[in-house]
Each structure stands twice: as C-alpha cells, then as structure tokens.
Amino acid sequence: RSSDLKNFATQAIHTGQEPEQWTSMAVVPPITLSTTFKQRGPGEHAGYEYGRSGNPTRNCLEKAVAALDGAKHCLAYASGLAATLNIAHLLKAGDEIICTSDVYGGTQRYFRKTATEMGLKVSFVDCNQLKCLEAAITSDTKLVWIETPTNPTLTVIDIKGCADIVHKHGDILLADRKST
C-alpha cells in the first residue's frame, strides 16, 4: 500500500536523527569516529565510553532500523560473526541449535568449534527439505538458523515453510543473509 511506503520513507529519513540530540543541532547526524569519549570521572561517562560499546552514529542507525522493522530495539554489529556470537550467547548449555547444512563457513566453524565448547548442541540439517527440519526438532531445540540464499551454493530456502514448522514447536527461527 502506498500509505505504508510513505510511512516507511518518513521513518527512514527521520527516526534517530532528531537534531535536538546534538549540541550543534545538526540536521544530518554527524559521523562519530571517536573510539574513546571523555568521562566526568572514572566510570562516569556521559552516555558513551568506547566506540566498541556504542557511539552516537551507531545509535542513529539502530533507532532507524528498529523503526523500519517495527521493533523496539536494534543492535548493529561490526560483522556477521559478531552478531552470530551474541545470538548464541542468548542460549544456555544444553540448548540446541539446528543450522542449515549449507551455511557460510565462518558460521559453521563457530557452531562446530566454539558453540559446542560452550555446551550448546548443534546439528546441521538440510532445511530446504522441510520434512528433514521437522524430524530434527527436539525438546532441546531453541533456535533454528537458516541462511538464504545460502553460501556458497545460493540455494533459496523457504522461510515461511521453515517458520511454520519452527513456530509450531515454540522455537525461534533466525534467517541470515550473508551473500551479496
């Protein structure tokens, strides 16, 4: 609908970019390149400490993306693997991740080598075969990780079909898109 597109465009150019948040009242958010920020005293920061934990530019991006997706919050990461690590850390030892078998090599190595050392169970399944996905889900499954199009073969996975199966079991479906 055109009204949805108009709202999308308005949110895309305004959310997170309010000039009142800057002492300069800049209409276009400034790009913050600083890696460290002055503190009033030890541990007394004015909103930012180090670039790795946040900065004004990234906050603008996160607010805009959250608004565009209709979400309360958004987290932006410097790499896909940084996001992968943070998502995996939401789970606890004994939880299972089902990951599509055709997946980016870095994701596969992380799940096989690091996540399993944290006590997570990881199984790789051809999620393009919905019956295989359905059969693989157990009571320990908490997260199903698909990638579409997949890397390296660019297979397109049926996101809705996977979502229907995963949500029926009360689990979370994550759809990653690494290929460009």
Salt bridges, closest charged atoms under 4 A:
ASP4 OD1 - ARG1 NH2 3.38
GLU49 OE1 - HIS45 NE2 3.96
GLU62 OE2 - ARG58 NE 3.80
ASP95 OD1 - LYS92 NZ 3.30
GLU134 OE1 - LYS168 NZ 3.06
GLU134 OE2 - HIS169 NE2 2.76
ASP140 OD2 - LYS121 NZ 2.31
ASP164 OD1 - LYS160 NZ 3.14
ASP176 OD2 - LYS178 NZ 2.35
